[in-house]
Amino acid sequence: MFTHWRIFAVSHQKVFSVSVFFFFFFTMCYCRIRAILKRSKTRVPLRRNYSSPPGVVGNDVKSLHSVINPPVAKIRNIGIMAHIDAGKTTTTERFLYYSGYTRALGDVDDGDTVTDFMAQERERGITIQSAAVTFDWKGYRVNLIDTPGHVDFTLEVERCLRVLDGAVAVFDASAGVEAQTLTVWKQADKHKIPRICFLNKMDKTGASFNYAVESIREKLKAKPLILQLPIGEAKTFKGLVDVVNKEKLLWNSNSDDGKDFERKPLLEASDPELLKETIEARNALIEQVADLDDEFADLVLGEFSENFDLVPAEKLQTAIHRVTLAQAAVPVLCGSALKNKGVQPLLDAVTMYLPSPEEREYGFLQWYKGDLCALAFKVLHDKQRGPLVFLRIYSGTLTPQLAIHNINRNCTERMSRLLLPFADQHVEIPSLTAGNIALTVGLKQTATGDTIVSSKSSALAAARRAGRGEKRHGRSSEAESLLLAGVEIPEPVFFCTIEPPSVAKQPDLDHALERLQREDPSLKVRLDPDSGQTVLCGMGELHIEIIHDRIKREYGLETYLGPLQVAYRETILNSVRATDTLDRTLGDKRHFVSAELEARPVEAAAGMAVIEYADCVSEDLAQASREAIENAVHSACLQGPLLGSPVHDVAIKLHSLTIHPGTSTTMVNACISRCIQKALKKADKQVLEPLMSLEVTVTRDYLSPVLADLAQRRGNIQEIQTRQDNRVVIGFVPLAEIMGYSTVLRTLTSGSATFALEFSTYQAMSPQDQSTLLNQRSGVAQVL
């Protein structure tokens, strides 16, 4: 019986007896079930040993509908986020093993993990792409996404947090809050994601539970709710204390996989000190939760004011769930994923304290009234299937062969197949309802951040319900009002040229880059107008290195990269005016444009140019001319007069504009663009360079050489913190000075130091550094 079920849900490599399957599992009509099974047939070859499919736990066999679409209250969409090397992927592997979805424990060092399936990930031992996995735990469906910790791949974290309902923040217990932890925490704050904290690596030398909790309180400005206490630390770590239930959890030292552990109530006779510490921690927890939750405060002050020990664990857990959902505090748990301790209680906490999809508030759902609404948050390319699009379904139901409407691109596409994501392997399913994360095949135009609905008429009907349609006018205004908030894509800070092995291979390279850009929106590709070369723009050295490697492995192209360069920006320091006139006669038609404008610096960082109009110009300006002017301003500011870099933090004000009747908008565009270039050349110009936030963790013995090296790199040290036996140097360094820093740091510290980089802002270069840069770019030798 179970053999047939496994074939149905996982491999389907053999044709099984339909009648026997029906007899044991279904009471539906024969024809309907046969149709469902035909659509559900999986065509994925087995490459890894997986255990039971969804819905089969021991002898518990569920109906097909409950397997594919569990109740929304039983769904948890969560992400694992942390600083690099905190143990995210290892924790995910333990989740999969203990939930019964893998038969062997994967290890990052061995390169056999489920979620790190790319060759580059397994070679480097890091996560590059976010990977989605689906598994069940004690009756709950968990859709989990393992995200990268490296700053070069911060977009992967951003676009996954955008569609999740909760998150698990993993910390290295010996380091506490690290640089990238702050970044992902801010991203979760931005999307209002409830989260729980897992202090991993409690067995590591230097691990300190109290230090890690204090760093969460101080650096993240969060209120930690201590739900567990460690029994021992570092080499003496052997188990946990469940503060809520006053129990100790001890893992069997003879067990290789950590499945065997026992819960024992804390007793005065056997554990007097541990019981006393636990009671104090529980009372403090009750007081903390009562301060944050009025309902729980009324309960405690009413029935249990004399003795907090009598507060039922269930009442306390429900209150912690409400506090977590309100993001008033974060539950803190601990363990060691690598040593298989503390993972099962963490899974229990995920289902107990993190919200279900229906507990998150999404105001736009009332407009759709059950119609389909989904957000595309990730795109992958498969050699056999083509584009694979990850969708978060907010309302409605997805089915194969469904025609959907993409609001962003104003197009209709047909989805050929629907899959349940399991890292690099997928199970085909007949339908998926709201609250789930789906993987679709056949959407060839959909990209990251696109809003998906059932039809154009459905979108317009929802817009009318939202009450916005009549307030806005213009083309597609109703549809535009329904766009879900997409994904913010950071600006690239590195660029280099890329060339194919021969001219004949250029189309293949263009095709590869087009696909990679669709998968990774933080990768930008442009054509240099002067040299005609293809330029790659990325988030860092590792980012571009990975892209180069993927082109070679996945597309079979031996490309050549030019030297890595920094993405500078330009601005102006004073206000200047310029005029320009364009007078052309083409055929029997005269085109005449005359313009006067002013370019001035903007004090607040404005990014791209701000466009302003004088009153006399704005009144008579046609919509077509206004669009031509705005296009001209943006195109003219793409290349500054000093380095040809984009011009930022400027305002362009149009003081006068004369356009002869019948003049084409192309001529208006050309005149305005030429006028802006004149103004920028007349102004005092300034180069802006990217400034990186740097955090170096180094032992005391090597602190001096590291500080001396940073001083040579124009580094600005903000503070030096003490973390256990290490020193943490925090400061800012220009990006141009930090290229190749990992090799230098390893040499200076005999490989003992680590560092984290993150883009901070653009800052003005000093006159001397700017002069040196301009001389280097123009080929003038620097005279020392």
C-alpha positions, 0 to 999 in steps of 0.5 A: 500500500505504501509503496504505491503511495510513494510512487504517486507522490515522489517518483512515479517511475512505474505505472501502478494499479489504479483500482487497488489505490482507489480501494484503500485511499478514496471514495470519490468517483473513479473518473474524477480520481483518474483525472487527478492522478493523471495530472499529478504524475511526477516526472522527476528522476530520483537523484537523492534518497528522500523519505515519505511524501507529504501526508505520510507520517508513520501509519497516518495516510491523508486524503490527496486534498489535505496533502496538497492543500492543508488548512491555511491555519496549518501553513507556515511560510518561513525563511532562515536568515543570518550572517554568513557561516552562522549555520543556516543551511545546516539547520535547514538540513536538520529540519528536513531530516527530522521531519522525515524528508531525507534519510541521511544528514547532509553536511555543508563541508561534505557538499551533499546538502539539499538546499545548496545544490549548485556546484558553486555552492558546494565547492565554496561551502556557502549559499548563493541562491535561496532555495525553497523546500516543503515539508510537514512537521506534526501536522503543519505544512512548512514552506521554508526558504534557506537564504544566503548570508553573503552581502553580495547576494543580499537581493536573494534575502530581500525578495524572499522576505518579501513573501514570507510570513515569519523568519528564523534568525540564526546566530553564532553563539560565540559571536552574537550579532554580526555585520550581516545579521544587522542587514537581514534584521533591518530587511525583516523590519522593513517587511514587518516579519515576525521572527524567532532567534536560534542561538546556534553553535552552543558547543563551539569554543567561546560560546556564550548564551548570555553574551549572545542574548545581550547582543540581540538586546543592544545591537538589534534593539529587540526584546528577547524572550528567553524560552530555553536555557543551555545545560552547559556551554562550549565543550560541556553543552549537552542539552536544554532546559524548556523554561515554559514547561520546566523540563530538561531535554537531554540528547542521547550521547550514543545517537549519531543523528540526534533523533533520540532525546528525552524530556524530564521534568525538573525536580527539586531532588535531582536538579535543585540549582537548575530548577531554581534558575529555571523558575527565576527565568520563567517568572521573568518571562511571565513578567516580560510577556505580561508587560507586552500583552494586556490579555495575558496581564489580566490573566496573570494579575487576576488568577495567578498573582500570588504564584506565577508557577501556576500559570499554565504553559498553554496560556503562556505559549498563546501569549508568546505567539501574540507578542511575536506576531505583534513584533513586540519581542522575539523568542530566543532558543538555543542548540547546536544544529551540527551536533543535532541538538535543539532542532526539534524544539526549534521546529516546534517553536516555528509551528507554535509561535510564527504566524500562519498566512491568515494571521498576517494582514494584507489590505489588498485581499479584500479587493479580490474577493477570492480571485487569484492574486499572487506575486512572482518573487524568483525566476530560475531557468531549467534546461528541460522545462524553461523558466521556473517562476516561484509564486506566493499565492495571496488569494485564489487557487492555481491550477495547471493549464491556467491562463493568468494575467501579468499586471506589470507587463500587461500580458496574458500567459498560460501556466503549463504545470504546477509544482511543489518546490523541493530544492532542485527537485519538484513534485507535480501537483493538481492545484494549490490554494492561498497561503502557499508557495508554488513553482510554475512552468510556462510563464515566459515573460514573468519576472521578479516582482510581477503581480499575477491575477486571473485575468485583466477584467479581474484586476480592473474589478478589484481596482474598482472595489478599491475605490481608486479607479475613478480617482485616477485617470490615464492608461491602465491606471486601474491596473497600476493601482493594484501592483503589489509592492515589488522587490527593491533592487540595490544599485551595483557597485562593481563592473567589468567588461566581458567578452566571448571567445569569438565574435560568433559566440556573441549571440550565445553570450547575450542569451546567457546574460539575458537569462541570468539577469532575469534570474538575478535582477541585481546583475546589470548588463549594458553596452559601452557606447564608446568601445561597444563592449558588454559590461557586467555590473554586480554587487561585489567581487564574488557576485561577478565571479559566480556569474562568470563561473555559471556562464562557463558551466551552465552555458559552455562559454569560455568568456574573458573578464576585463579588470574589475572597476568601481562604479563611481558617480558624479555630481556638481558643486554650483548652480549654472545656466545654459541655453541651446537652440536646435533648428533643422529643416527636414524635407518641407518641415521645420523643427525648431526648439530653444531652451534655457535651463539651470542645473544645481546641486541638491543637498539631500541625496536624491539619486537620479536627477530631479526635474523642475519646471518654471511656472511659465513653462509648466502651464503650456507644456503638452504631455508628449513634450513633457515625456520627451524632456524627462527622457532627455534629462535622464539620458543626459545624466547617465554619462557625466563629463568627468568619467562618463559615470551617472550624474547624481544629486542634481536638479534640472530646472527648465526656465524657458522653452520655445517649440515651433508647431510641428516639431517632433519630440525627438528634436525636443529630446535632442535639444534638452539633452545637449543643453544639459551637457553644456550646463554640466561641463560649465559647472564645478564637478565632483566625483562620488565614490562608493563607501563600504561599511567594514567589520573585521573580527581579529585576535588581539595579537594581529590588531595592530597590523590590521589597523595599520593596513586600513589606515593605508586604505583611507579607512575611517575607524569608528570603534573597536569592540571586544567580543570574547577574546577577539577584537571587532574593528568597525569602520568605513573604507572606500570600495576602490581600496578594499578590492582583494582585501580577503587575500591581504587579511589572510596574509596579515593574520595567518588566516585567523581574521574574518571580515564583512563588507556592506555598501553604505553610501556615496561620498565625495572624493578629496581633490587629491584622490580625484585628481589621481583617479582622473589621471589614471583614467586618462592614461597620464602617469602619476608623478610621485 
